[in-house]
């Protein structure tokens, strides 16, 4: 009986410590990022041909940190990866190392469009602190309808005909064999 009470007391103490860690603001984000990194061990799956949505309208304008604009229409006909994210978002932060690795290997072959609504000062501090080298854009106009972003991170891989090959909501391993194989097939 005494042994059972000690065991229950220990369990209760562990639960209280976990709850306290998740409530304290300074520890909440690192813990959430760690949990999402565990979830992001797996790559997203490719959508079957019959379930793929298509971009018909490429009318979308974005602005980079230097004030330059990107007309999404200019990259029509290329393989494109679009990622909606934010610097404060734990699942976004969790998947960024895999995004950077993918970007390093495919930046000359694939058009990467990282999109955030945050101020470029905040974005650039985050990129510099973490050694990320990709360009981030702020939207100037509403994104095309098939993107339908209601939560972040949200990432789309689009083929040269505008078919959405991958549509992933939440953290993922973007440097996975599945993604790399899908991109290699699209580039053939």
Residue pairs with C-beta under 8 A, 6 or more apart in sequence:
21 27
21 28
21 31
22 28
22 31
29 88
29 90
29 93
32 90
32 91
33 90
33 93
33 94
34 94
35 90
36 90
36 91
36 93
36 94
36 95
36 171
37 94
37 171
39 91
39 94
39 170
39 171
40 91
40 94
40 95
40 98
40 171
40 172
40 173
41 173
42 172
42 173
42 176
43 172
43 173
43 174
43 175
43 176
43 177
43 178
43 179
44 155
44 166
44 168
44 172
44 174
44 176
44 178
44 179
45 166
45 178
46 165
46 166
46 178
46 182
47 164
47 165
47 166
47 167
49 163
52 163
52 164
52 165
53 146
53 163
53 164
53 167
54 146
54 161
54 162
54 163
54 164
55 144
55 146
55 158
55 162
55 163
55 164
56 144
56 162
57 144
57 145
58 72
58 73
58 75
58 76
58 144
58 162
59 72
59 73
59 141
59 144
60 71
60 72
60 73
60 139
60 141
60 142
60 143
60 144
61 69
61 70
61 71
61 72
61 139
61 140
61 141
62 69
62 70
62 72
62 113
62 115
62 137
62 138
62 139
62 140
63 69
63 70
63 137
63 138
63 139
63 140
64 70
64 120
64 135
64 136
64 137
65 120
65 123
65 124
65 135
65 136
69 140
70 113
70 137
72 113
72 144
75 111
75 113
76 162
77 160
78 110
78 111
78 160
79 109
79 110
79 111
79 157
79 158
79 159
79 160
79 183
79 186
79 187
80 110
80 111
80 112
80 113
80 156
80 157
80 158
81 102
81 110
81 111
81 112
81 113
81 155
81 156
81 157
81 158
81 174
82 113
82 115
82 147
82 155
82 156
82 158
83 99
83 112
83 113
83 114
83 115
83 153
83 154
83 155
83 156
84 115
84 116
84 147
84 149
84 152
84 153
84 154
84 155
85 92
85 96
85 114
85 115
85 116
85 152
85 153
86 92
86 116
86 117
86 118
86 152
87 93
87 116
87 118
87 122
87 123
87 125
87 126
88 118
89 152
89 153
91 152
91 153
91 170
91 171
92 152
92 153
92 171
94 171
95 153
95 171
95 172
95 173
95 174
96 130
96 132
98 172
98 173
98 174
98 175
98 176
99 114
99 132
99 134
99 174
99 175
100 131
100 132
100 133
100 134
101 174
101 175
102 174
102 175
102 179
102 180
102 183
103 112
103 133
103 134
104 133
105 180
106 112
106 183
107 134
109 183
109 187
110 183
110 187
112 134
112 135
113 137
114 134
114 135
114 136
114 137
115 136
115 137
115 138
115 139
115 143
116 123
116 136
116 137
116 138
117 138
117 139
118 138
120 136
120 138
123 136
126 132
127 133
127 134
127 136
143 149
146 156
146 164
147 154
147 156
151 169
151 170
153 168
153 169
153 170
153 171
154 167
154 168
154 169
155 166
155 167
155 168
155 172
155 174
156 164
156 166
156 167
156 168
157 164
157 165
157 166
157 179
157 182
157 183
157 186
158 164
158 165
159 165
159 186
160 186
165 182
165 186
166 179
166 182
173 179
